[in-house]
Amino acid sequence: MTEPYAVPVPKGYRVGVWEVREPIATGAFGSVYAARRTGDVLGEELPRTAALKFLPTGTGTPRQLTHLRELVQREVELHRRLKQPRLIRMYDTLTVDDPSRPGLDGATVLVLEKAERSLSALLSVAPRPSAGPALLAQICEGLAQLHRAGWVHGDLKPANVLLMRDGSARLADFNMAAELEGTHAYTPAFSTPDYTPPELLWSEIGERGRRIRPSADVWAFGVLAHLVLTDSFPLPGGTPTARRDAAAAYARGTDELRLSPELPEAWREIVRDCLSRTHADRVGTDALLRRVEEAAGTGRSPRLPRVLPPRRRRAAVALGSALATVAVAALGYGISNWADSGTADGKGSVAAASYGASELRTDKGVPARYRHLIVDSAHECLQREVSPVLIAAMLKVESDFDPNLSDPSAGAEGEYGIARWTPSLLRWWVRADGVPASATPRPPLSPAESIPAMGRYLCFMEPRLKTSLPGDRRVLIAAAYRTSYKKVNAAGGVPPKYRDYSARVAHYLKEYAPAGRK
């Protein structure tokens, strides 16, 4: 492992009838491992191998525990109530009882069907795969199964489509899935910009999260279909931020949808009807499935060309590269492996050191292990000024990228972590759904919670700064972070006390900006 796993589990560790084998991937809070069955369970048929997702729901900060338990509850509830052939299967949930290992004791373990890789991994090595139309038919079938049962997926993208050994597709990662209450469901306010419909880019976030309809999944399917069939996104732009802005312009009617000329004619109207400007104009899921099956020529039982290497070729694939491929598939298990790999264009693995290179320089000292958090946190905000360069410049000035910073002398509570948060203020910004944490976080404060919270706070302040203020608006936002937007407005710009701080931020804004973006 090139980075420590969030939940370290030694090889050979036993959980129930499962023995942990090689690691697959890790995220900020959870880790996935391959496992093999060591015994039988009376009355149950279990596979010989599985994927174990370890979530430390017995330890951690109050904010982490609340967030993780909510995500686990969503996923477990859907798995328990829906048994559909196009959804990745959950065999069991376990709780680790091991006081001798405090980092594992109390952890929740999801025992999941083990996939070979994700659609994202396939597209990274085989853009526009010959099996693409048939795979799309199976993905759409999975959406139809979810929607008929009254659920919305909420985060459909290539990384959350898993491919089994026979090449068939399964929908996975139901952390954001939600059950419909009439026409809507409620999900956390997190999404992948490239697959988020325009109406959700600026939607209000209530106490229960963000309201979402099945039409959001239909939009995401349209984007995914265009990507699979043309190796390009349907909206223009070289970065997720640019494509998000293009989606907003399209929804406002100030720009038109220009689909790739390489999109097969049979799919052109399907994709166009998925990407209608308003949710009400989008095609329904059942009608979409009929049209997709017709365009794919699959009928009700798609037969797929083999897209995965046969088992006998194992000698041709080194263990390291095999694990790298499966690590992308692990994203579909709900683990975002931000420390080791990413998907800058939604299609394949990109080294952390070059993640977001078109928006943030790679040669000026921004630590590779934080690039995913910095870039993705900026992409969550609609305001263009809240960019990866701004967040990186501020982290440099705030802490010099020190995740262990501790300054108890700074005010009544002190400031901690890479973004120098005061714990009581962090409580209001640490959750992605806009709801304050149930308890004030306690130091140490991890980069995984500090950096996204910084992005959300900056996004909140930017529209509250007066438009008439002179100077670089990004520097004004940074000054507001150090003091408050009210004080910046009252001072008519950067208050004198914070001019040195602001000058340093301005320096790194230039330092970290790629050529042509300064």
C-alpha positions as CSV (number, residue, x, y, z in Angstrom):
1,M,0.0,0.0,0.0
2,T,1.4,3.4,-1.0
3,E,-0.8,5.2,1.6
4,P,-2.0,4.0,5.0
5,Y,-5.5,2.3,4.9
6,A,-8.2,4.1,6.8
7,V,-9.1,0.8,8.4
8,P,-5.9,-1.4,8.5
9,V,-6.8,-5.1,8.6
10,P,-4.0,-7.6,8.6
11,K,-4.0,-10.4,6.0
12,G,-5.5,-13.6,7.6
13,Y,-7.8,-11.6,10.0
14,R,-11.1,-13.5,10.6
15,V,-14.5,-11.9,10.6
16,G,-17.3,-14.4,11.0
17,V,-16.6,-17.1,8.4
18,W,-14.4,-14.7,6.3
19,E,-10.7,-14.5,6.1
20,V,-9.2,-11.2,4.9
21,R,-6.9,-11.5,1.9
22,E,-5.4,-8.7,-0.2
23,P,-6.4,-5.1,0.1
24,I,-8.5,-3.6,-2.7
25,A,-8.9,0.1,-1.9
26,T,-9.3,2.7,0.8
27,G,-11.0,6.0,1.3
28,A,-11.0,8.6,4.1
29,F,-13.1,6.5,6.5
30,G,-13.4,3.0,5.1
31,S,-11.4,0.3,3.4
32,V,-12.3,-2.7,1.1
33,Y,-10.5,-6.1,1.2
34,A,-10.9,-9.3,-0.7
35,A,-11.9,-12.2,1.5
36,R,-12.4,-15.9,1.2
37,R,-14.9,-18.1,3.1
38,T,-13.3,-20.4,5.6
39,G,-16.4,-22.3,6.8
40,D,-20.1,-22.8,6.1
41,V,-23.1,-21.1,7.7
42,L,-26.0,-23.4,8.5
43,G,-28.9,-22.8,6.1
44,E,-27.1,-20.3,4.0
45,E,-25.3,-20.5,0.6
46,L,-22.3,-18.2,0.5
47,P,-19.7,-17.7,-2.3
48,R,-16.1,-18.8,-1.8
49,T,-14.9,-15.2,-2.2
50,A,-16.4,-11.8,-1.3
51,A,-15.4,-8.1,-0.8
52,L,-15.4,-6.9,2.8
53,K,-16.0,-3.2,3.3
54,F,-14.8,-2.1,6.8
55,L,-16.4,1.0,8.2
56,P,-15.1,2.1,11.7
57,T,-18.6,2.8,13.1
58,G,-17.4,2.0,16.6
59,T,-14.6,4.6,16.8
60,G,-13.8,8.1,15.5
61,T,-15.1,11.6,16.0
62,P,-18.8,12.2,16.6
63,R,-19.1,13.8,13.2
64,Q,-17.5,10.8,11.5
65,L,-19.6,8.3,13.3
66,T,-22.9,10.1,12.5
67,H,-22.0,10.4,8.8
68,L,-20.8,6.8,8.5
69,R,-23.8,5.4,10.3
70,E,-26.2,7.3,8.0
71,L,-24.4,6.0,4.9
72,V,-24.3,2.5,6.2
73,Q,-28.0,2.6,7.1
74,R,-28.9,3.7,3.6
75,E,-26.9,1.0,1.9
76,V,-27.9,-1.8,4.3
77,E,-31.6,-0.8,4.1
78,L,-31.6,-1.0,0.3
79,H,-29.7,-4.3,0.2
80,R,-32.1,-5.9,2.7
81,R,-35.2,-4.8,0.9
82,L,-34.2,-5.2,-2.7
83,K,-32.8,-8.5,-4.3
84,Q,-32.5,-7.7,-8.0
85,P,-30.2,-9.3,-10.5
86,R,-28.7,-6.0,-11.7
87,L,-27.8,-4.7,-8.2
88,I,-24.5,-5.8,-6.5
89,R,-25.5,-8.2,-3.8
90,M,-24.9,-7.9,-0.1
91,Y,-24.6,-11.2,1.7
92,D,-24.4,-10.1,5.3
93,T,-23.5,-7.3,7.8
94,L,-21.1,-8.1,10.6
95,T,-19.8,-6.2,13.6
96,V,-16.2,-6.6,14.7
97,D,-15.9,-7.6,18.4
98,D,-12.2,-7.3,19.1
99,P,-11.2,-5.1,22.1
100,S,-7.5,-6.0,21.5
101,R,-7.7,-4.0,18.2
102,P,-9.2,-0.6,19.1
103,G,-9.1,0.6,15.5
104,L,-11.2,-2.3,14.4
105,D,-13.4,-2.9,17.5
106,G,-17.0,-2.1,16.8
107,A,-16.4,-1.6,13.0
108,T,-19.3,-2.5,10.7
109,V,-18.4,-4.9,7.9
110,L,-20.5,-5.2,4.7
111,V,-20.0,-8.6,3.0
112,L,-20.5,-7.8,-0.7
113,E,-20.5,-9.6,-4.0
114,K,-16.9,-9.5,-5.4
115,A,-16.6,-7.9,-8.8
116,E,-13.7,-8.1,-11.3
117,R,-13.6,-4.4,-12.0
118,S,-15.7,-1.3,-12.7
119,L,-17.0,0.2,-15.9
120,S,-14.6,3.1,-15.1
121,A,-11.6,0.7,-15.2
122,L,-12.8,-0.8,-18.5
123,L,-13.2,2.6,-20.1
124,S,-9.7,3.5,-19.1
125,V,-8.2,0.7,-21.1
126,A,-10.9,0.2,-23.8
127,P,-12.7,3.5,-24.7
128,R,-15.9,2.8,-26.6
129,P,-15.9,-0.9,-25.8
130,S,-17.7,-3.2,-28.2
131,A,-19.9,-4.4,-25.3
132,G,-21.0,-0.8,-24.6
133,P,-24.5,-1.0,-25.9
134,A,-25.3,-4.3,-24.1
135,L,-23.7,-2.9,-20.9
136,L,-25.9,0.2,-21.2
137,A,-29.0,-2.1,-21.5
138,Q,-28.1,-3.8,-18.3
139,I,-27.3,-0.6,-16.4
140,C,-30.7,0.8,-17.5
141,E,-32.3,-2.4,-16.4
142,G,-30.8,-1.9,-13.0
143,L,-32.1,1.6,-12.8
144,A,-35.6,0.4,-13.8
145,Q,-35.4,-2.2,-11.0
146,L,-34.5,0.5,-8.5
147,H,-37.2,3.0,-9.6
148,R,-40.0,0.4,-9.8
149,A,-39.2,-0.5,-6.2
150,G,-39.4,3.2,-5.2
151,W,-35.7,4.0,-4.9
152,V,-33.4,6.6,-6.5
153,H,-29.7,5.7,-6.9
154,G,-28.4,9.3,-6.6
155,D,-24.8,8.7,-7.8
156,L,-24.8,6.8,-11.1
157,K,-21.4,7.0,-12.8
158,P,-18.9,4.5,-14.3
159,A,-17.1,3.9,-11.0
160,N,-20.4,2.7,-9.5
161,V,-21.1,0.2,-12.2
162,L,-19.3,-3.1,-11.4
163,L,-18.5,-5.8,-14.0
164,M,-18.6,-9.4,-13.0
165,R,-16.4,-12.2,-14.3
166,D,-18.9,-13.1,-17.0
167,G,-18.9,-9.4,-18.2
168,S,-22.4,-8.6,-16.8
169,A,-23.0,-5.3,-15.1
170,R,-24.3,-4.6,-11.6
171,L,-25.2,-1.2,-10.0
172,A,-23.3,-0.6,-6.8
173,D,-22.6,2.0,-4.1
174,F,-26.0,2.8,-2.6
175,N,-24.7,5.3,0.0
176,M,-26.6,8.1,-1.7
177,A,-29.6,5.9,-2.5
178,A,-32.9,7.0,-1.0
179,E,-36.5,5.8,-0.9
180,L,-39.1,7.9,-2.7
181,E,-41.7,9.7,-0.7
182,G,-44.3,10.5,-3.3
183,T,-42.4,12.1,-6.2
184,H,-39.2,12.9,-4.3
185,A,-36.5,11.3,-2.1
186,Y,-33.9,13.0,0.1
187,T,-30.2,12.4,-0.2
188,P,-27.0,13.9,1.2
189,A,-25.8,17.0,-0.7
190,F,-23.0,15.2,-2.4
191,S,-22.7,14.4,-6.1
192,T,-20.3,14.0,-9.0
193,P,-20.7,17.2,-11.1
194,D,-20.4,15.6,-14.5
195,Y,-23.4,13.3,-13.7
196,T,-25.6,15.8,-11.7
197,P,-28.6,17.3,-13.5
198,P,-28.7,21.1,-13.7
199,E,-31.6,21.5,-11.3
200,L,-29.6,19.9,-8.5
201,L,-26.5,22.1,-9.1
202,W,-28.3,25.0,-7.3
203,S,-30.9,23.2,-5.3
204,E,-31.6,24.2,-1.7
205,I,-30.5,21.8,1.0
206,G,-33.0,21.2,3.8
207,E,-32.7,19.5,7.2
208,R,-33.2,16.1,5.5
209,G,-30.7,16.8,2.7
210,R,-31.4,17.5,-0.9
211,R,-34.6,16.6,-2.7
212,I,-34.1,14.3,-5.7
213,R,-36.3,12.6,-8.3
214,P,-35.7,9.5,-10.4
215,S,-35.2,11.9,-13.4
216,A,-31.8,12.7,-11.8
217,D,-30.7,9.1,-12.5
218,V,-32.1,9.4,-16.1
219,W,-29.8,12.5,-16.6
220,A,-26.8,10.6,-15.3
221,F,-27.6,7.7,-17.6
222,G,-27.6,10.0,-20.6
223,V,-24.2,11.4,-19.6
224,L,-22.9,7.8,-19.0
225,A,-24.3,6.5,-22.3
226,H,-22.7,9.4,-24.3
227,L,-19.3,8.7,-22.6
228,V,-19.5,4.9,-23.2
229,L,-20.4,5.3,-26.9
230,T,-18.2,8.3,-27.9
231,D,-15.4,8.5,-25.3
232,S,-16.5,12.1,-24.5
233,F,-18.9,14.0,-22.3
234,P,-22.1,15.5,-23.9
235,L,-21.4,19.0,-22.5
236,P,-18.3,21.0,-23.5
237,G,-15.3,21.8,-21.2
238,G,-11.9,20.4,-20.3
239,T,-12.7,20.1,-16.6
240,P,-15.6,19.1,-14.4
241,T,-16.0,22.7,-13.4
242,A,-16.2,23.9,-17.0
243,R,-18.7,21.2,-17.9
244,R,-20.8,22.0,-14.8
245,D,-20.9,25.6,-16.0
246,A,-21.9,24.4,-19.5
247,A,-24.8,22.4,-17.9
248,A,-26.0,25.5,-16.1
249,A,-25.9,27.5,-19.3
250,Y,-27.8,24.8,-21.2
251,A,-30.5,24.6,-18.5
252,R,-30.9,28.4,-18.6
253,G,-31.5,28.2,-22.4
254,T,-28.4,30.3,-23.2
255,D,-26.6,27.4,-24.8
256,E,-27.7,24.3,-26.9
257,L,-26.9,20.7,-26.4
258,R,-24.3,19.6,-29.0
259,L,-24.0,15.8,-29.0
260,S,-20.9,14.2,-30.5
261,P,-21.2,13.4,-34.2
262,E,-19.7,10.0,-33.3
263,L,-22.9,9.1,-31.2
264,P,-24.7,6.3,-33.2
265,E,-27.9,7.5,-34.7
266,A,-30.0,4.9,-32.8
267,W,-28.8,6.5,-29.5
268,R,-28.9,10.2,-30.4
269,E,-32.6,10.8,-29.5
270,I,-32.3,8.5,-26.4
271,V,-29.4,10.6,-25.0
272,R,-31.1,13.8,-26.0
273,D,-34.3,12.8,-24.1
274,C,-32.3,11.8,-21.0
275,L,-30.6,15.2,-21.1
276,S,-33.7,17.4,-21.4
277,R,-33.3,20.8,-19.7
278,T,-36.0,20.1,-17.1
279,H,-36.8,17.0,-15.1
280,A,-40.4,17.0,-16.3
281,D,-39.3,16.7,-19.9
282,R,-37.0,13.7,-19.4
283,V,-38.0,10.3,-20.6
284,G,-39.4,7.9,-17.9
285,T,-37.3,4.9,-16.8
286,D,-39.6,2.2,-18.2
287,A,-39.9,3.9,-21.6
288,L,-36.1,4.5,-21.5
289,L,-35.4,0.8,-20.9
290,R,-37.5,-0.3,-23.9
291,R,-35.7,2.2,-26.2
292,V,-32.3,1.3,-24.9
293,E,-32.9,-2.4,-25.4
294,E,-34.1,-1.8,-28.9
295,A,-31.0,0.4,-29.7
296,A,-28.7,-2.2,-28.2
297,G,-30.4,-5.1,-29.9
298,T,-30.5,-7.0,-26.7
299,G,-34.1,-7.7,-26.0
300,R,-35.0,-8.7,-22.4
301,S,-31.9,-10.9,-21.8
302,P,-28.8,-9.1,-23.0
303,R,-26.0,-11.5,-24.0
304,L,-22.7,-9.8,-23.6
305,P,-19.4,-10.2,-25.5
306,R,-16.7,-11.2,-23.1
307,V,-15.0,-8.0,-21.8
308,L,-12.9,-9.5,-19.0
309,P,-9.8,-11.6,-19.3
310,P,-10.3,-15.3,-18.7
311,R,-9.1,-16.8,-15.5
312,R,-6.3,-18.7,-17.1
313,R,-4.5,-15.5,-18.1
314,R,-3.5,-14.8,-14.5
315,A,0.2,-15.3,-15.3
316,A,0.1,-12.4,-17.7
317,V,-1.0,-9.9,-15.2
318,A,1.2,-8.8,-12.3
319,L,-0.3,-8.7,-8.9
320,G,0.4,-4.9,-8.6
321,S,-1.5,-4.1,-11.8
322,A,-4.3,-6.4,-10.9
323,L,-4.8,-4.6,-7.6
324,A,-4.7,-1.2,-9.3
325,T,-7.5,-2.3,-11.6
326,V,-9.6,-3.7,-8.8
327,A,-9.0,-0.6,-6.8
328,V,-11.1,1.4,-9.3
329,A,-13.8,-1.2,-9.0
330,A,-13.7,-0.7,-5.2
331,L,-15.1,2.8,-5.8
332,G,-18.4,1.0,-6.6
333,Y,-18.3,-0.4,-3.2
334,G,-18.6,3.1,-1.8
335,I,-14.9,3.7,-1.2
336,S,-13.3,6.8,-2.7
337,N,-9.6,6.0,-3.0
338,W,-8.6,9.7,-3.1
339,A,-5.1,9.1,-1.6
340,D,-3.9,6.7,-4.4
341,S,-6.0,7.2,-7.5
342,G,-8.8,9.3,-9.0
343,T,-10.9,9.8,-12.0
344,A,-10.3,13.3,-13.3
345,D,-12.4,12.7,-16.4
346,G,-14.7,10.0,-15.0
347,K,-13.2,7.3,-17.1
348,G,-10.0,5.9,-15.5
349,S,-7.4,6.0,-12.9
350,V,-5.2,9.0,-12.7
351,A,-2.2,9.2,-10.4
352,A,-2.8,11.4,-7.4
353,A,0.3,13.5,-8.2
354,S,-1.3,14.6,-11.5
355,Y,-4.9,14.8,-10.4
356,G,-6.5,18.0,-11.7
357,A,-3.4,19.1,-13.5
358,S,-5.3,21.4,-15.8
359,E,-6.5,23.4,-12.8
360,L,-3.6,23.1,-10.3
361,R,0.1,23.0,-11.0
362,T,1.8,19.7,-10.2
363,D,5.4,21.1,-9.8
364,K,5.0,23.7,-7.0
365,G,4.7,21.6,-3.9
366,V,1.0,20.9,-3.4
367,P,1.2,17.5,-1.7
368,A,0.0,14.7,-4.0
369,R,-2.0,13.1,-1.2
370,Y,-4.2,16.1,-0.9
371,R,-4.8,16.9,-4.5
372,H,-8.0,14.8,-4.8
373,L,-9.5,16.5,-1.7
374,I,-8.6,20.0,-2.9
375,V,-9.8,19.6,-6.5
376,D,-13.0,17.7,-5.6
377,S,-13.9,20.1,-2.8
378,A,-13.6,23.1,-5.2
379,H,-15.8,21.2,-7.8
380,E,-18.6,21.0,-5.3
381,C,-19.1,24.8,-5.4
382,L,-20.9,26.6,-8.3
383,Q,-18.9,29.8,-7.7
384,R,-16.0,29.9,-10.1
385,E,-13.8,31.8,-7.7
386,V,-13.8,28.8,-5.3
387,S,-11.2,27.0,-7.3
388,P,-8.6,24.3,-6.6
389,V,-5.9,27.0,-6.8
390,L,-7.7,29.1,-4.1
391,I,-8.1,26.2,-1.7
392,A,-4.5,25.1,-2.2
393,A,-3.2,28.6,-1.7
394,M,-5.1,29.0,1.5
395,L,-4.0,25.7,2.9
396,K,-0.4,26.7,2.2
397,V,-0.8,29.9,4.0
398,E,-3.0,28.5,6.8
399,S,-0.8,25.6,7.8
400,D,1.9,24.9,5.1
401,F,-0.2,21.7,4.4
402,D,0.5,20.4,8.0
403,P,-2.4,18.0,8.9
404,N,-1.2,17.9,12.5
405,L,-1.2,21.7,13.1
406,S,-2.3,22.5,16.7
407,D,-2.5,26.1,17.9
408,P,-4.5,26.1,21.2
409,S,-3.5,29.7,21.8
410,A,-5.6,31.0,18.9
411,G,-8.7,32.2,20.6
412,A,-10.8,30.5,23.2
413,E,-10.8,27.1,21.5
414,G,-7.7,27.2,19.4
415,E,-7.2,26.2,15.7
416,Y,-6.3,22.8,14.4
417,G,-5.5,20.8,11.3
418,I,-4.6,21.6,7.8
419,A,-7.2,24.3,7.4
420,R,-6.8,25.7,11.0
421,W,-10.4,25.1,12.0
422,T,-11.9,26.3,15.3
423,P,-13.8,23.1,16.3
424,S,-17.1,24.8,17.1
425,L,-17.1,26.5,13.7
426,L,-16.1,23.3,11.9
427,R,-19.2,21.6,13.3
428,W,-21.4,23.7,11.0
429,W,-19.5,22.9,7.8
430,V,-18.2,19.4,8.2
431,R,-21.2,17.5,6.9
432,A,-21.9,17.5,3.1
433,D,-25.7,17.5,3.7
434,G,-25.7,21.0,5.2
435,V,-26.7,19.8,8.7
436,P,-24.4,20.6,11.6
437,A,-22.7,17.7,13.3
438,S,-24.5,16.5,16.4
439,A,-21.4,17.2,18.5
440,T,-18.4,19.5,18.2
441,P,-15.5,17.7,16.5
442,R,-12.5,17.1,18.7
443,P,-8.9,17.5,17.5
444,P,-7.0,16.1,15.7
445,L,-9.0,17.1,12.7
446,S,-8.3,15.1,9.6
447,P,-7.7,16.6,6.1
448,A,-10.6,14.4,4.9
449,E,-13.0,16.5,7.0
450,S,-11.1,19.8,7.1
451,I,-10.6,20.4,3.3
452,P,-14.1,19.7,2.1
453,A,-15.4,21.8,4.9
454,M,-13.2,24.7,3.8
455,G,-14.6,24.4,0.3
456,R,-18.2,24.6,1.6
457,Y,-17.5,27.6,3.8
458,L,-15.8,29.5,1.0
459,C,-18.8,28.7,-1.2
460,F,-21.2,30.0,1.4
461,M,-19.3,33.3,1.8
462,E,-18.6,34.2,-1.8
463,P,-22.1,35.4,-2.7
464,R,-22.3,37.3,0.6
465,L,-19.4,39.5,-0.2
466,K,-20.4,42.8,-1.9
467,T,-19.9,42.8,-5.6
468,S,-18.6,46.4,-5.4
469,L,-15.5,45.4,-3.4
470,P,-12.2,46.3,-5.1
471,G,-9.4,43.8,-5.8
472,D,-9.1,40.1,-6.6
473,R,-12.3,38.4,-5.4
474,R,-10.4,35.2,-4.5
475,V,-8.2,37.2,-2.1
476,L,-11.4,38.8,-0.5
477,I,-12.8,35.3,0.0
478,A,-9.6,34.2,1.8
479,A,-9.7,37.3,4.0
480,A,-13.3,36.5,4.9
481,Y,-12.2,33.0,5.9
482,R,-9.6,34.5,8.2
483,T,-12.1,37.0,9.8
484,S,-15.7,37.1,8.3
485,Y,-17.5,38.3,5.2
486,K,-19.2,40.9,7.3
487,K,-15.9,42.5,8.4
488,V,-14.6,42.4,4.8
489,N,-17.8,44.1,3.6
490,A,-17.6,46.7,6.4
491,A,-14.0,47.5,5.7
492,G,-14.7,47.9,1.9
493,G,-12.0,45.3,1.2
494,V,-9.3,43.4,3.1
495,P,-9.1,44.8,6.6
496,P,-5.6,46.2,7.4
497,K,-5.0,43.5,10.0
498,Y,-5.2,40.8,7.3
499,R,-3.3,42.4,4.5
500,D,-0.1,40.4,5.0
501,Y,-2.1,37.2,5.1
502,S,-4.0,38.2,1.9
503,A,-0.7,39.1,0.2
504,R,0.7,35.7,0.9
505,V,-2.5,34.0,-0.5
506,A,-2.2,36.2,-3.6
507,H,1.3,35.0,-4.1
508,Y,0.4,31.4,-4.0
509,L,-2.6,32.0,-6.3
510,K,-0.1,32.9,-9.0
511,E,2.3,30.2,-7.9
512,Y,-0.2,27.3,-8.2
513,A,-2.2,28.4,-11.3
514,P,-1.3,26.5,-14.5
515,A,-0.1,28.6,-17.5
516,G,-2.9,30.5,-19.0
517,R,-5.1,30.4,-15.9
518,K,-3.4,33.0,-13.6
